[in-house]
Amino acid sequence: MSRSTGPARSAPSGRDTDVLVLGGAGVDTIVYVPELPLPYADSYMIGSGIRTRAGQTGDFVAVGLAALGLRTHHLDFLGDDPEGALVRALHRDRGIGLTAVPQPAGTKRAVNLVGPDGRRLSLYDTSRTGPDDRFPPSTLRALAGASRHAHVSITQPCAHALPALREAGVSISTDLHDWDGENPYHEPFAHAADVVFLSASNLTDPEATMRRVAERGRADTVVATAGAEGAYLLADGELTRIPAVPPPGPVVDSNGAGDAFAAAFLYGRLTGEPPQRCALYGAVAGAHACTVPATATNAIDREELLVRAAR
């Protein structure tokens, strides 16, 4: 059944937005568990508490970009519910522009189980989106026309937005997350973007997958993050290994590290840095994110990023 997109808030005028973030707005409930995988038991006593906070992949990218001084605007569907209020408050408090398209099914939400070593298992509620959800065309065109770059989450409505972004002439990035290199759902995003981020966790041959993305699509840059092993950077046809950066404190949660990497990489790209420098920025920001508890939504700022990268 089609869900009405309804009216949306007005878009900024002129190209006064550095990055338009599409999709990925929502709320996570964080549960710290004694280990992952979690053995079956009738019940567990969670002494650290169970907390709900705003912040899914698009929110984290938007927060990271704004913390680095980039003019950021976020477009996504939100419900008129307590979860939507949390997302709106996050953007308001961080000074991030938000265009919220009404979603009768409610705001996207997930449950994240976080182990003592910072690894997580995410359970996504897929009932909050439908196959007929579309961003209002006039709103999408206006926001794209006001932006230098668009970062696209791989949520379903964003796939339909890709042609309009291309028509607007903005450069595009996307994050395929833990793609296995085969699932066809991810291919429209991989082939439409100029910069493609993904995790190497499910790739048997990261270089082969990265080169295939570049050959079949528009990407001039492909980055595969590999956690404590650093990252792979494919730029100008050359594959480079980017070493990991030691985190500035204890690792408590990996949630948002990939989003922080993407935000800092895009900061470097939009300020004219070469790809290797952009990847260094990403590594620094990703390491910082691993020291932030899952219950918080904090990002490295520009001054700290530049100081750490200089080291």
N, C-alpha and C positions, 0 to 999 in steps of 0.2 A: 504494500500500500504506500502510495506517495505521501511524503510528509511535507507540509508547507514550510518554505523557508522564511516567509514573512518579511516584514521590513527590517532593515539593518541601519545602524548608525551611519552618519555621513562620513565620507572618506576625506583625508587631508587633501588640500589643494596644492598643485605644483609638485615637482619632483623633490619633495622635502623629506622623504623617508629613505633611509639607507637600505633597510631590509624589511621586506614584508614576509612574515612567517605565516604559513598556511597550515591549519590543522594542528592536532596534537594538544588541544587544551583539555584539561580534565583534573580529576582529583584522585589521589592515591591514599589508601589506608595501609599504614606501615605496621607490620608485626615482626618483632625480633624473635627469632626462634633459636633453640639451642644448637641446631645443626641442620645442614641441607645435604642430601635430601632428608626430609623430616620423616622418621619412622612412624608407622601407624600407632596411634594411641587413642583412647577414648577422649582424653583431654590433656591439655598442657596449661601450666600456670605461667603466665607471661609477666614477670616482675617488672620488665622495662616499660610496660604499658602498650596499648594499641592506640595509634594516633592517626588522624586523618588530616591531610594538608593538600593545598592546591599544588599542582605541578606534575604534568606529564611531558612528553618529549618536546612538543612545541612550546610549552611554557618555559621549560628549562633553556631552550635555545634563545627564546626572546629575552629571558632574564640575563643570560650570559652576554648577549649582544649589547643590551642596554648598559650593563655594568662596564663594558669596554668603551662606552661613549658613542655607540652607533644609534642613530635615530631609528627606532624599531616600532613596527605596527603588527598586530596579531589579528588574524581573521579566522574564526571558527564558529561552530555551532555550540550554543550553551543553553541549558535548561533554565527555567524560572524556578530554581530549587536551591536548597542550602549549599549544594556543591557548586552550582553556578555562581553563587554569591562569594564563595571562597576564591574562585578563579578571578572574578571581577576585582575583588579586593587586592589580590596579588598584583595585578597589573596597575591598579590605581596607586598602590603604595610604592611601586617601582618606577612610576612615571612612564609606563609603556602603553601606547595607544592600543585600544582593543575595539574591534568591530565584532559584536556578538550577534550571530544569526539565531533567532529563536528555534529551539529544538524541543518539540512537545514530548519526545521520549525521555528527555532529561540529559543532564551533563554526563559525559563519559567518566567512568570510574574504574579503578582497579585495586587489587589487593597485592601488596608486595611482601613476601616473606624474605627476611634478611637474616643471613647466618652470621656467626661471630667473626668470620673472615671477610665480611663485606659483600659476599656473593648474594645474589637475590634470585627469587623465582616470582614472576609476575603473573597474576591471574586477571585477565581482562574481561570486562563485561561488554560483550558485543551487541547487546540489545539496544544500545543507545544510538546506533546509527542504522540507516536503512539503505538499500540499493538505489533508491530514487532521490536521495539527498543531493542537492546541488547548491553551490553558493549562488546568490542572486547575481546574474550576469552584469548588471550595471554597477553593482557594488564592487565586484571583482575587477572589472575594467578600470574603474576609478582608482582603486587602491594600487593596482599594478602600474597604472600610468603615473602614479605619484612616487614610485619606488625605483631605486637603482638595481635592486637584486631581490629575488624571492627564494626563500628556503621552504621546501615543500615536504610536509610529513606524508607518510605513506598510508594515511587514512583514506577510506574509499572516496569521499567527495573530492579530494584533492586531485585524483586521477583525471576527473572531468575538467579540472581547472587548467591543466597543462597547456592546451592549445591557446587559451586566452592569454596566458602569461607570455607565450611565444609571440603572439600578435602584438603585445604591448612592448616588446623589445627589451624586456628585462632579462638579465642573466639568471640562471636557476641552479640551485643546489638541492640535494635530497640526501636522506640517510636511510639506507636499506636495512639497517640494524643487523640481525643475525641471519640474513639471507643465505640460503645454501647454494646459490648460483644457478638454481634450476627452476624454482617456483615461478611460473609465468606471471603471477600477480605483480611481482616487483618490476618486471621488465619495462612497462611504460614509463615508470619513474626513472629507472636506470638509463633509458635511451633518450629521455627528454632533457636531462640535466647537463649543465656544463661542468659541475663539480659533483662527484658522487662519493659519499661516505658509506662505509659498511664495516661490519665486524668480521674478522677473520675466523671467528670461533667455529663456524660451520662449514668452512671452505677447506677442501682437501688440497687444493692447489691455488692459493691466493693470487699468485701472479697470473695464472691462466685466466681466472675469472675476471680480474681487473682489466687485462688486455682485451678480453672479449667484450666487456662493457664499453671500453673506449672505441673498439673497432665497429661495433654495431650501433652506437649512439653518437651523441654530440660531445661527450665529455672530453675536455682537455686535461682534466685532473681527476684521478681516482685515488682514494685513500682507504686502506683497510687497517683498522686499529686492531692491535693484538695484545691488549692489556699490559701486563708487566714486561712483555717482550717488545714493546714499542709499537711501531706501525710500519706499513708498506706505503710508499708514495710512488704513484705512476704519474709523471708529468713530462710533457714533451717527448713521450715515447720511452723514457728512461725510468727504470725501477730503482728506487732508493730505499734502504732500510733506515728508519728513523728510530733512534734509541729511546727507550723510556726515560722519563725524568723522575728522579726520586721524589716521592711525595713529601711535603713539608711537615708532616705529622703522621700519626698512626692512621692506617687505612681502616675505615669504619664502614664504608658502604660504596659500592661501585655504581649505584644508581645515579644517572645523570652525567657520568664521566664522558660518554660518547657525545652527548649533547654539548657539554662544555668544550670538548675538542673541536667540534664543528663550529661553534660560535667563535672561538679564538682563531681558528683557521680562516674563517670568513673575514674577521677583523683584519688579519694580515693581508688577505687578498684585496679587500676593498680599500686598503691604505697603500697599495702598490708594492707590497713585499713579494719577493720570489717564493716559489712553492716550498722550498726547504725551510725558509724562515717561517712561513705560515704553519708548516707542520710542527716546527719547534714550539710555536705559540700554542698549538693544539695540545701537544704533549704536556706542556706546563699547566694549562688549564685543566686537562683531564686528571693529572696527578693531584691538583688542588681539590677537585671535586670529590675524589676518593676519601678525603679527610673530613668531608661534611656529612653529618648524620642524615639518614634518609628522612627524618622528620623536619629537616630544614630545607630551605631553598635559597642557598647563597652561592654567589659566583665571584670569581676573581675579578678585581677591577684592573683598569688599564695600567696604572702606575705599578702595581704589584706584578702584573704580567711582564711588563718590560724589564723590571729589575731582575726577576727570576730568569728570564730569557737571556739577559746579558751575562749571567753567571755561567 
